[in-house]
């Protein structure tokens, strides 16, 4: 019986050593696979034959320990190590990495899969897809869907992320103009100062707005305006006054109306912001030269989507030819109660397992999920030096168990020879 046990134990040792070699070999083969998570094998001892059960102590003698002979070892589990891999900068806008917890969610039209490999591309329809499988990257929330004030970049009910390069957005009329700078305190009554800014009408056409300041009394100015191709009403704006220390006394703002007949005869109100009363954050009246300028306006012309980038929150920010930046969509990340319960599907993909729990899918940087690093990929988390150590251990274990089998075989041969 002992020789049989030695043979069986040796065979199980060979089997588990081969399994360890398989796991280590797979880890080493994937040491350069983006987003790969290494594995390790754990062993357990097998059945035992009890030769003597043992007994407890008696008043006269001590206790006796049990005697058992084992039948070898078996693979207890093959576990995944989800420690993050190092991030490598690529500079490619659709190379994405998760910094922290979470998996990208991709869909093949039937079910979701999960991956840490962020090598994505655009297909001919503009969808962001996994470069190897073509599975579509999934989005979170309704960002990018049409609202009363924004155009549709995404389709409700379709969770794929589409980047519609070339899509247009209409222009927007200027509604606010902000002024900043100095009107010289040394100006005489009736002295003037002129500045201009490019504004936009309701069709997105660029219009030059000229603003002329005239000093009408001590510490008091008026403002007149003209616009290219149109008319201005609501001017002159009088009584723009300054305090003795040069700060703005009032008003903080005033409204003028632009019109561009015959196509746009309806008045386009534009708020002229002079600054904060009692402060010098807008217009001021100090000594020195006049430097007042219109520093900002909120209108823009029509434009087309020319490129995009992805921020830390996973939002695809569309950049348009008119300089506007609009959110197009927000990618989704999935987290699990037990990542170790996920099932490996190959091609850097995982699927939900019986012990992983259901995926909790939402936006990055929410619910403990990580952030997104654009222009980078997560490397494999395989520790090559550690794997080579395991490789040597597995090889030695295989050799040792082979010797055990060989020794048991030799003893059996000797027994056979006795029979002769």
Residue, then its C-alpha position, 0 to 999 in steps of 0.5 A: x500500500x505504501x508503494x502505491x501511495x508513493x506512486x500516486x503522490x508522485x504523479x499528483x506532484x508531477x501534475x501540479x508542477x505541470x500546472x504551475x509551469x502552465x500558469x507561469x508560462x502564460x504569465x511570461x507570454x503575456x508580460x507585454x500584453x496591455x492590461x493583462x493581470x497575472x495569475x498564481x496557482x495554489x496547492x492543497x494536500x490530497x486524501x489521507x489513509x489513516x493507519x492508526x487513529x490515535x488515542x487520548x491519555x489514560x490514567x496509566x499511559x499517555x496519548x498516542x497521535x494518529x498515523x496517516x499517509x497522504x496521497x499527494x497534492x492537487x491544485x487548490x485554485x488559480x487566482x488572478x492578481x488585479x494589481x494595477x500595471x504601470x502606465x506608459x504614455x503613447x500620445x495617442x488620443x484613443x489609448x486610454x488607461x484606468x488609474x485606479x479601480x474599474x474596467x472599461x465596458x465593451x459590448x458585442x451587440x449581445x452582452x457586455x465584456x470588461x477589460x483593462x486594455x484601453x487600445x481603442x479606435x474609431x470604426x467607419x461609423x464613428x463608434x469607439x471600438x476595441x481595436x482587436x475585437x471591434x466591440x463598442x466602448x459603452x457610455x454612462x449617463x445621457x451626456x451628449x444626447x440632445x437637449x433643448x439647447x444642445x444638438x444630438x451627438x449620441x442616440x438615446x438607447x444606444x450605449x455605444x460612444x459615437x464621435x461624429x467627426x464633421x458634424x456641425x453646430x450652429x452659431x450663437x449670438x453675442x449676448x454679453x460683452x465685458x470691458x476691462x482697462x483704464x480711461x485716463x483721468x487726465x482726459x479733458x471734457x469731450x475727449x474720446x477713446x475707441x475700442x472694438x471687438x468682434x461679435x456675432x449675430x444670431x446666424x453666427x455671422x461675425x460683426x465688428x462692434x465699435x465702442x466709443x467713450x466720451x468724457x462728458x464731465x469730471x469723473x463721468x463718461x458716456x458710451x456710444x456704439x456702432x456695428x458693421x452691417x447693422x444698427x445700434x439702439x439704446x445708445x449713448x449710455x450716459x452717466x458712467x461715473x468713477x469714484x475719487x479713487x478711480x474705481x467704478x461708481x456705476x453702473x455695473x452694466x447696461x444693455x444695447x440692442x443690435x439689428x441687421x435688417x433686412x434679414x435680422x431686423x429683430x433687436x439682439x440685446x447685448x449686455x455691456x459689463x463695466x465691472x463691479x461697483x467700487x472695484x477696479x476689476x472692469x473699467x477704472x479711471x486712473x492716471x496714465x494712458x487709456x487702455x480700456x478694451x472689450x476683453x470677452x464676448x460669448x457669441x461664436x460662429x457655426x463650426x464643425x467637429x474636427x477632433x476631441x480629447x478625453x479628460x480624467x472623468x472619461x468625458x469625450x470633449x469635442x473640439x470644433x472649428x470655431x473654437x467651441x468645446x462641447x462634451x460628446x459622451x462619457x465612457x462607463x467603468x464597471x466595478x465588482x464586489x469580487x474581481x477575482x470571480x471574473x471569468x477570463x474570455x481571452x483577447x483581454x476580456x473578462x465576463x461576469x462570473x458566478x462569484x464576481x457579483x453583478x457589474x456596478x456600471x457608472x461614470x469614472x471618479x464616482x463610487x470609488x471608480x478610478x480616473x481616466x488617463x488619455x494618451x496612455x496604456x496600462x501595462x501587464x502587471x507580470x513581475x518577470x523576475x518573480x515569474x522566473x523564480x516560480x519557473x525554477x521552483x516548478x521545474x525543481x518540483x517536477x524533477x523531485x516528483x519524477x524522482x519519487x515516481x522513479x524510486x517507487x518504480x524501482x522498488x516495485x521492480x525489485x519486488x517483481x524480481x523476488x517473485x522470480 
